[in-house]
Amino acid sequence: MKLFVGLGNPGAKYAGNRHNIGFTAVDRIAADHGFGPWKPAFKGEVAEGRLGEEKVLLLKPGTFMNLSGQSVQAAMAFYKLALADITVFHDELDLAPGKCRIKQGGGHAGHNGLRSISGMLGEGYGRVRLGIGHPGHKDAVAAYVLHDFAKADQDWLDDLLRGLSDGAAHLAAGDGPKLLNAVALRVAPPRSSDKARPEGKFEKAAEKPAEKQTEKPVPVAEAPDTRSPMQKLLDRFR
């Protein structure tokens, strides 16, 4: 079994916050892949289902962000999971909005949810880092992450969530690069050659007939007139 943990704060007040993008991600996976209903368990909510060949438990801790480790530890102990079986979805200030990166182990970089989990379980679990951008100054961070996404963010946010859902089975199977590829195809889809080049532009240029070249006459130097005056006069009357 794999445990996918979405980080956030419980309650309608926080539902649309940037800090809750982890909750939003696992909600999207549950909805798109036919998981069972969310049920209270492990000091939070869980939903069970399958992603490809893997049985997966989705968890949204209900302990508030800075106590997330309590909920994750309870689920881990109940199912006797290893740290390598756990992946945490969380907001990432150091990534531009819509960017996604994966990481195995490492520090918490000041994230209160990761700090709590690492403090109780260790650092060897996986992370899916979901970029929300940075407000520009550290004093503005708290207000920024606890504020709802703007309307202008909705397009890239939806693309990111679709990509995460598309690649969720790859992540459950341990293939992180394929998850990142699925996200990239949604967030920054490749342009086809037809769209990159105006239709018919080069074909029409090839069909255009070459301009006809007109040859200019090459001037020919005249031979000098060696006739005598008398000969010139007689030649005029011939």
C-alpha positions in Angstrom: 0.0 0.0 0.0 1.0 3.6 -0.7 0.1 6.6 1.4 -0.4 9.9 -0.3 -0.7 12.8 2.1 -2.1 16.2 1.1 -1.2 19.0 3.5 -3.5 21.8 4.4 -5.6 23.3 7.2 -9.1 21.8 7.9 -12.3 23.8 7.6 -14.1 25.9 5.0 -12.2 29.0 6.1 -9.0 27.6 4.6 -10.3 25.6 1.7 -9.2 27.9 -1.0 -5.9 29.0 0.5 -2.6 28.6 -1.3 -1.4 26.6 1.8 -4.1 24.1 1.1 -3.0 23.0 -2.4 -2.0 19.6 -1.0 -5.6 19.0 0.1 -6.8 20.1 -3.3 -4.4 17.8 -5.1 -5.5 14.6 -3.3 -9.1 15.7 -3.6 -8.6 15.8 -7.4 -6.9 12.4 -7.5 -9.8 10.9 -5.4 -12.5 12.4 -7.7 -10.8 11.5 -11.0 -9.8 7.9 -10.1 -13.0 6.7 -8.4 -11.8 6.5 -4.8 -14.2 5.7 -2.0 -15.8 8.5 0.0 -13.8 10.5 2.5 -14.1 9.1 6.0 -12.8 10.3 9.4 -9.7 8.4 10.5 -6.2 8.9 11.9 -7.0 12.5 13.2 -8.0 13.4 9.7 -9.9 12.1 6.6 -9.0 9.2 4.4 -10.2 7.8 1.0 -9.2 4.4 -0.4 -8.7 3.4 -4.0 -6.3 2.1 -6.6 -3.9 3.8 -8.9 -2.8 1.3 -11.5 -1.7 -1.8 -9.8 -1.2 -0.1 -6.4 -3.6 0.2 -3.5 -3.5 3.8 -2.3 -4.7 5.5 0.8 -5.2 9.3 0.5 -4.9 11.2 3.8 -5.8 14.8 4.7 -4.7 15.5 8.3 -7.2 17.3 10.4 -4.8 18.5 13.0 -3.9 21.8 11.4 -0.6 22.2 9.4 1.9 22.4 12.3 0.7 19.1 13.8 0.4 17.1 10.5 2.9 14.5 11.8 0.4 13.2 14.3 -2.1 12.2 11.6 0.6 10.7 9.3 2.2 8.8 12.1 -1.1 7.2 13.1 -1.8 6.0 9.5 1.8 4.8 9.1 1.7 2.7 12.3 -1.7 1.2 11.5 -0.7 0.0 8.1 2.9 -0.8 9.1 4.2 1.4 6.2 7.8 2.3 5.6 8.8 5.9 5.0 9.5 5.1 1.3 5.7 4.2 1.0 4.7 7.8 1.9 4.4 10.8 -0.4 3.4 14.2 0.8 1.9 16.8 -1.5 2.6 20.4 -0.3 2.8 24.0 -1.3 6.3 25.3 -2.3 7.2 29.0 -2.1 10.5 28.5 -3.9 8.9 27.3 -7.1 7.0 29.5 -9.6 3.2 29.0 -9.8 2.3 25.9 -11.7 5.8 24.3 -11.3 6.1 20.8 -9.9 9.1 19.0 -8.5 9.5 15.7 -6.7 12.0 14.9 -3.9 12.9 12.0 -1.7 13.9 13.0 1.8 15.7 16.2 2.7 14.9 19.1 5.0 11.6 21.0 5.6 12.8 24.5 4.4 10.6 26.1 7.0 7.4 24.4 6.0 5.4 23.7 9.2 3.7 20.6 7.9 6.9 19.0 6.8 8.6 20.1 10.0 6.0 18.2 12.0 6.1 15.1 9.9 9.9 15.0 9.8 10.1 15.5 13.5 7.9 12.5 14.2 8.8 10.1 11.4 12.2 11.1 10.0 13.0 12.7 6.6 13.0 9.7 4.3 9.5 10.2 2.8 8.8 11.5 -0.6 7.5 14.9 -1.5 5.6 16.4 -4.4 6.4 20.1 -4.3 3.7 22.3 -5.8 4.8 25.8 -6.7 2.7 28.7 -5.6 5.3 31.5 -6.0 6.8 33.8 -3.3 5.3 37.2 -2.2 8.7 38.8 -2.4 9.4 39.4 1.3 9.6 37.0 4.2 7.3 39.2 6.3 4.5 38.7 3.8 4.7 34.9 3.6 2.2 34.1 6.4 -0.5 36.3 4.9 0.3 35.1 1.4 0.0 31.4 2.0 -3.2 31.8 4.1 -4.9 33.8 1.3 -7.0 32.3 -1.4 -5.7 31.8 -4.9 -6.6 34.7 -7.1 -8.9 34.4 -10.1 -5.9 34.8 -12.4 -4.4 31.7 -10.9 -7.3 29.4 -11.8 -6.1 28.4 -15.2 -2.6 27.2 -14.3 -3.9 25.7 -11.0 -6.4 23.6 -12.9 -3.8 22.5 -15.4 -1.5 21.5 -12.6 -4.2 19.5 -10.8 -5.1 17.7 -14.0 -1.5 16.8 -14.6 -1.1 15.4 -11.1 -4.2 13.3 -11.6 -3.0 12.1 -15.0 0.4 11.0 -13.5 -0.8 9.7 -10.2 -0.6 6.1 -11.2 3.0 6.6 -12.3 3.8 8.1 -8.9 2.2 5.2 -7.1 4.3 2.8 -9.2 7.5 4.7 -8.2 8.0 6.4 -11.5 8.3 10.1 -10.5 9.7 11.3 -13.9 6.5 10.2 -15.7 4.4 12.1 -13.1 6.4 15.2 -14.0 6.0 14.6 -17.7 2.2 14.3 -17.2 2.2 17.6 -15.4 4.3 19.3 -18.1 2.0 18.1 -20.8 -0.9 19.9 -19.1 0.9 23.0 -17.8 3.0 23.6 -20.9 1.7 21.5 -23.8 4.0 21.2 -26.8 3.1 23.3 -29.9 2.5 21.2 -33.0 4.5 22.0 -36.2 1.2 23.1 -37.8 0.6 25.7 -35.1 4.2 26.8 -35.0 4.3 27.5 -38.8 1.5 29.5 -40.6 -0.3 27.0 -42.9 0.9 26.9 -46.5 3.4 29.7 -46.0 6.4 27.8 -47.3 4.4 25.8 -49.9 3.0 29.0 -51.4 6.5 30.5 -51.6 7.7 27.4 -53.5 4.8 27.6 -55.9 5.5 31.3 -56.8 7.1 31.4 -60.3 10.6 32.8 -60.5 10.7 36.3 -62.0 11.7 36.3 -65.7 15.1 37.7 -66.2 15.5 40.1 -69.2 19.0 40.2 -70.7 20.4 43.6 -71.4 22.3 44.0 -74.8 26.0 44.2 -74.4 27.3 47.3 -76.2 29.7 46.6 -79.1 32.5 49.0 -79.8 32.3 50.4 -83.4 35.4 50.2 -85.7 37.0 53.6 -86.6 35.9 55.2 -89.9 39.0 55.3 -92.2 37.2 56.6 -95.3 38.5 59.7 -97.1 36.3 62.8 -97.3 35.7 62.1 -101.0 34.7 58.5 -100.3 32.3 59.5 -97.6 30.6 61.9 -100.1 30.3 59.3 -102.8 28.9 56.8 -100.3 26.1 59.2 -99.4 24.8 59.2 -103.0 24.9 55.4 -103.5 
